[in-house]
Amino acid sequence: MTIDVKICGLTDAAAVEAAVDGGAGMCGFVFFPASPRNLTPREAAELTKNVPEGVIRVGLTVDADDALLAEIVSVAKVDMLQLHGAETPERANEVRERFGLPVMKVLPVRRPDDLTAAEAYEGAADRLMFDAKPPEDATRPGGNARAFDWRLLKDQAFALPWLLAGGLTAENLGLAVKTSGATAVDVSSGVEDAPGRKNPDKIRAFLNAAAAL
């Protein structure tokens, strides 16, 4: 079984190079001012140009308006939009149709009933991501180095392809995949030295761990 990996929150060329060379299927760029990984579309454009064909360039947004999305799509040249806020199925579908790009909707998970939201996004999004629900005092919806109970996803059947996110590291990836049944994963904090500071060696270690599964 091949595990597809998305390295998210990339902010410099060395990290992008490590992700691409290590075999990441997706490279994620954050457009959310509250995040230590935030980029302007122009800053992101300098990085996305180093991502080759076949690797999906993902733009992460949080309840972004159409003006920002238009700038991200036209300037940063992303291939997919990740909606990490409170976007409804209607909004997800609107974004997908307006900008002509596939959409990944992130759903926060803490309890079993949090997974029921997935069904509403069938036909409105192209992929789902299950991430740990942030703490009450969090300033951002993801990238908080928190995991949820991976057993909640075991033997679940979703109509859309999905990624597991939240608190993943090279060390716990094998257990996370075995427990959840995930075939695609997303990592940000787990390959950093500090919030927003990616470590190329940690990126390579994570991708090696995925390749070994």
Order of alpha helices (4+ residues) and beta strands (2+ residues): beta-alpha-beta-alpha-beta-alpha-beta-alpha-beta-beta-beta-alpha-beta-beta-beta-alpha
